[in-house]
Amino acid sequence: MYLLDSKFPGSVVGMLFLLTALHLKWIKVDDIRLVSSTLLAYMPLFFIPAGVSVMTTYTLMDGFYWQIVLITMFSTLLVMLITGKSVEYIIKRREQ
């Protein structure tokens, strides 16, 4: 049984709810600062299950290594570009 019949992961839906609540000022940043700082401090631990999954199913990736490397590099560069442009936009907007 699902609360929301959605194809989006619960973590994405939760982040959208949090973003909406912060934007509408239902939640203040100071109210979540301690929890978010703690989660960010332990964030590397959250990557362990994904790393273990890759290690246990590496045979499924056999023959696709170059594609995986290229997609990983492209997506990383794309995220860096979008993040940089977003930060530039926010900084320019605050200066005005």
C-alpha positions as CSV (number, residue, x, y, z in Angstrom):
1,M,0.0,0.0,0.0
2,Y,1.3,3.4,-0.9
3,L,0.4,6.8,0.5
4,L,1.1,8.5,-2.9
5,D,0.7,6.5,-6.1
6,S,3.8,8.0,-7.7
7,K,6.7,6.7,-9.7
8,F,9.0,9.2,-8.0
9,P,11.2,8.0,-5.1
10,G,10.1,8.9,-1.7
11,S,13.3,10.8,-1.0
12,V,12.7,13.1,-4.0
13,V,9.0,13.7,-3.0
14,G,10.2,14.5,0.6
15,M,12.8,17.0,-0.7
16,L,10.2,18.7,-2.8
17,F,7.9,18.9,0.2
18,L,10.7,20.3,2.3
19,L,11.6,22.9,-0.4
20,T,7.9,23.9,-0.6
21,A,7.6,24.2,3.2
22,L,10.8,26.3,3.3
23,H,9.7,28.5,0.5
24,L,6.3,29.1,2.0
25,K,8.0,29.8,5.4
26,W,6.1,27.0,7.1
27,I,9.5,25.7,8.3
28,K,12.4,28.0,9.2
29,V,16.0,27.2,8.2
30,D,17.1,27.4,11.9
31,D,14.6,24.7,12.8
32,I,16.3,22.2,10.6
33,R,19.9,23.4,10.7
34,L,21.1,20.9,13.4
35,V,19.5,17.9,11.8
36,S,20.8,18.8,8.3
37,S,24.3,19.5,9.6
38,T,24.4,16.1,11.3
39,L,23.1,14.3,8.1
40,L,25.7,16.1,6.0
41,A,28.4,15.0,8.4
42,Y,27.4,11.4,8.0
43,M,26.5,11.5,4.3
44,P,29.4,9.3,3.1
45,L,27.9,6.4,5.1
46,F,24.8,6.7,2.9
47,F,26.8,5.7,-0.1
48,I,28.0,2.4,1.3
49,P,24.9,0.4,0.2
50,A,25.1,1.8,-3.3
51,G,28.8,0.8,-3.5
52,V,28.2,-2.6,-2.1
53,S,25.4,-3.1,-4.7
54,V,27.8,-2.1,-7.5
55,M,30.4,-4.5,-6.2
56,T,28.0,-7.5,-5.9
57,T,26.5,-7.0,-9.4
58,Y,29.5,-5.9,-11.4
59,T,29.0,-8.8,-13.7
60,L,25.9,-7.2,-15.0
61,M,28.0,-4.2,-16.1
62,D,30.4,-6.4,-18.1
63,G,30.9,-4.9,-21.5
64,F,29.4,-1.6,-20.6
65,Y,32.3,-0.1,-18.7
66,W,33.1,2.7,-21.3
67,Q,29.4,3.7,-21.5
68,I,29.2,3.8,-17.7
69,V,32.3,5.9,-17.4
70,L,31.2,8.3,-20.2
71,I,27.7,8.7,-18.7
72,T,29.2,9.3,-15.2
73,M,31.6,11.9,-16.5
74,F,28.9,13.6,-18.6
75,S,26.4,13.7,-15.7
76,T,29.0,14.9,-13.3
77,L,30.0,17.8,-15.6
78,L,26.3,18.6,-16.2
79,V,25.6,18.8,-12.5
80,M,28.6,21.0,-11.9
81,L,27.6,23.3,-14.7
82,I,24.0,23.6,-13.6
83,T,25.1,24.1,-9.9
84,G,27.6,26.8,-10.9
85,K,25.1,28.7,-13.1
86,S,22.5,28.5,-10.3
87,V,24.9,29.9,-7.7
88,E,25.9,32.7,-10.1
89,Y,22.3,33.5,-10.7
90,I,21.5,33.6,-7.0
91,I,24.5,35.8,-6.2
92,K,23.7,38.2,-9.0
93,R,20.1,38.4,-7.8
94,R,21.1,39.1,-4.2
95,E,23.4,41.9,-5.3
96,Q,20.6,43.7,-7.1
